[in-house]
């Protein structure tokens, strides 16, 4: 879990985004979801 801090994982909290727009929020949410699905498949 400690390795999940890079930009490829998305930001852990939306308030840490550089810009809080719907587009950026959804992009980050998608990144977080993609990594979550991969972790569960192992």
C-alpha positions as CSV (number, residue, x, y, z in Angstrom):
1,X,0.0,0.0,0.0
2,X,2.8,2.4,0.8
3,X,3.9,2.3,-2.9
4,X,0.5,3.7,-4.0
5,X,1.6,7.4,-3.9
6,X,2.7,8.1,-7.5
7,X,0.7,10.1,-10.0
8,X,-0.3,6.9,-11.9
9,X,-2.6,6.1,-8.9
10,X,-4.3,9.5,-8.8
11,X,-4.7,11.7,-5.8
12,X,-6.0,10.1,-2.6
13,X,-8.3,13.1,-1.9
14,X,-10.0,15.3,-4.5
15,X,-9.1,18.5,-2.6
16,X,-5.4,17.7,-3.5
17,X,-6.1,18.2,-7.2
18,X,-4.4,21.1,-8.8
19,X,-7.8,22.2,-10.2
20,X,-11.1,21.0,-8.8
21,X,-13.1,20.7,-12.0
22,X,-15.6,18.0,-12.9
23,X,-13.2,16.8,-15.6
24,X,-10.2,16.6,-13.3
25,X,-12.3,15.0,-10.6
26,X,-13.6,12.3,-12.9
27,X,-10.1,11.6,-14.4
28,X,-8.7,11.1,-10.9
29,X,-11.6,8.9,-9.8
30,X,-11.1,6.8,-12.9
31,X,-7.4,6.4,-12.1
32,X,-8.1,5.5,-8.5
33,X,-10.8,2.9,-9.6
34,X,-8.5,1.3,-12.2
35,X,-5.8,0.7,-9.6
36,X,-8.3,-0.6,-7.1
37,X,-9.6,-3.2,-9.5
38,X,-6.1,-4.4,-10.3
39,X,-5.3,-4.8,-6.6
40,X,-8.3,-6.9,-6.0
41,X,-7.6,-9.2,-8.9
42,X,-4.3,-10.4,-7.3
